Amino acid sequence: MTAPSAPQPSVTVRMFSQRFSSTPLGARLARHLALTQLHTWGIPHGTSLSDTAATIVGELAANAVTHGRVPGRDFELRLAHTPDVLLRIEVSDTRGERLPPGPADLPPSLPLLDETGRGLLLVDALADRWKVLDRVSLGVSLPGKTVRVELDLPAARQRHRAPSA
């Protein structure tokens, strides 16, 4: 006879997915809907996490519209939220012939007068983790790429910190 195990806390993963037109208006709408969804999930507007997520969604959506646009095809925003643990942001586009640089490939700095190229540097500074993946849906490889960003939530950061001596 085995001893009864302690009850495991339930884990709820909240998910949001929406496609948007590959236009500046679509990018702006993606950012606004992401903020609204986060607020619904208990991450209020104007908090540090909400502002960070809005910046990341805005940068990735702008990149999808500017560099990943294929006429007539949408880009997709996906959010996943595990309360007290993780917020995952994914933006997928349909252009696959040129992958953006990953975290290890970013230049350490850009010339001050360059007008582009800072978006992924900003994502790199704000994200706990991020990477560029091939675009996959339901286990099927599709044309395009996905940029996945993960943000550890404050409660998870507290649990991972080592006690100070």
Rosetta blueprint (number, residue, H / E / L):
1 M L
2 T L
3 A L
4 P L
5 S L
6 A L
7 P L
8 Q L
9 P L
10 S L
11 V L
12 T L
13 V L
14 R E
15 M E
16 F E
17 S E
18 Q E
19 R E
20 F E
21 S L
22 S L
23 T L
24 P H
25 L H
26 G H
27 A H
28 R H
29 L H
30 A H
31 R H
32 H H
33 L H
34 A H
35 L H
36 T H
37 Q H
38 L H
39 H H
40 T H
41 W L
42 G L
43 I L
44 P L
45 H L
46 G L
47 T L
48 S H
49 L H
50 S H
51 D H
52 T H
53 A H
54 A H
55 T H
56 I H
57 V H
58 G H
59 E H
60 L H
61 A H
62 A H
63 N H
64 A H
65 V H
66 T H
67 H L
68 G L
69 R L
70 V L
71 P L
72 G L
73 R L
74 D L
75 F E
76 E E
77 L E
78 R E
79 L E
80 A E
81 H E
82 T E
83 P L
84 D L
85 V L
86 L E
87 L E
88 R E
89 I E
90 E E
91 V E
92 S E
93 D E
94 T L
95 R L
96 G L
97 E L
98 R L
99 L L
100 P L
101 P L
102 G L
103 P H
104 A H
105 D H
106 L L
107 P L
108 P L
109 S L
110 L L
111 P L
112 L L
113 L L
114 D L
115 E L
116 T L
117 G L
118 R L
119 G H
120 L H
121 L H
122 L H
123 V H
124 D H
125 A H
126 L H
127 A L
128 D L
129 R E
130 W E
131 K E
132 V E
133 L E
134 D E
135 R E
136 V E
137 S E
138 L L
139 G L
140 V E
141 S E
142 L E
143 P E
144 G E
145 K E
146 T E
147 V E
148 R E
149 V E
150 E E
151 L E
152 D E
153 L L
154 P H
155 A H
156 A H
157 R H
158 Q H
159 R H
160 H H
161 R L
162 A L
163 P L
164 S L
165 A L
